[in-house]
Amino acid sequence: MNNLDFLKPKSRQIDFDKFDNRILDYVLEREESFLTCMSCGGCTATCSAGNLTSFNIRKIGLSLRRGNVKDLSEEIEKCMFCGKCTLVCPRDINIRNVVLLIKKRIAQLKSDNAL
């Protein structure tokens, strides 16, 4: 009865030594408007893929900023590139282009065996 490890919450601290910013830097070089994203959720609310699957655009933004490439590459495959997210964004961020750039960079890193 002394094993109560399940009561200890998992650390949510970001380890900057393990932070992989290769994808974030690539996206920000080509789509600077992503810097103004305030994670309002308008994109996620209108997302067609989000209505059919567990896809969440806000989760992509968070994974991108945290450098969590594994979660990012799994989540990005669910996007249908319909463009509704871009139409409703109050900051005029081309979210479809951001997703496309992420996908392109992941493919580049995989082909170079850098992932």
N, C-alpha and C positions, 0 to 999 in steps of 0.2 A: 504493500500500500504506500510505500515511500516514493514510488515512481510517478510523479505528477508533472512530467515534462509537457503534457498536453496543455497545461495551464500557462506555460511560458509563451508569450506571443513571439512570433517570428519577427526578426529585426527588419525594419523597413528603411533602414539607413542606406544611403547611396555610398558605395565604396568608389571614390574617384580614382583610385589606383587601377581599378578594373573597368573604368568607364571607356567605352568604345565610341568615339565621336566621329569616326570616319564617314558614316552615313549622314549624320547631322551636318557636318561641314560641307559635304557634297550637295545636300539639299539647299542649304542656306546660300551657297555660292550661286545657285541657279534660280532660286525662288526666295528672294529676300523678304517677301511679304509674309512668310511663315513666322518671322520674328514677332509680328503683331498679333498672333493668335492668342486669344484670351480664354480659350477652352469653354466657350459659352454653351456648346452642345447643339447648336442649330444644325450643324452638319450631320450629327448622329441622329437627330430627330427625324430628318427627312430622308435618310439613307435607305435605299431599296434593299441593299444587301443586309442591312441591319434589321429590317423587318422580316427577312427570311432566314437569317442565320444569327450567330452570336457576334457578328462583326460590329466593331465600335471604333469610329474614327478618332474619338478622343483618346482611346487606349493606344492608338498608333502614335499620336502626338506625344503621349507620355513615355512610351517605349523608346521613341526616337530621341527625346531629350535625355532620357536616362541611359541611353546607349545599350539597351537590352535587345540585341540583334536577334536572338533566338525567338522571343515573343513577336518581334516585329516581322520577321520573315514568315511566321505561321499566320499571323493576322492579315498581312497584306494580300495574301492569296484569295481572300474572300471578297475583295472589292470587285464590283461589276463595271466600274468606270462610267457610270451613268451621268455624272456631273451635277446631280442635284445639290450636293454639298457646296459646290462652288457658287451655285445660283443663290443660295440662302445666306452665305457668309456675310455678316455685317461689316467685316474688315476687308472685304474683297480679296481674300486669299484664294489663289487658284489651287484648291485642295486636290483636285484631280491630278494636277501636274506634280504636286508634292508626292502623292502616292505613286505616280509613275516614276518619278526620280528615285524614290526609295527602292522600288522594284528593280529598276535599272542598275542601281549601285550594288544591291545585293547580288544580282546576277554577275556583275563584274568581279566582285570579291570572291564569289564561288568559282568563277572560271580561272581566277588567279590563285586559287587554293589559299586565299587569305582569310577565309572564315572557318 
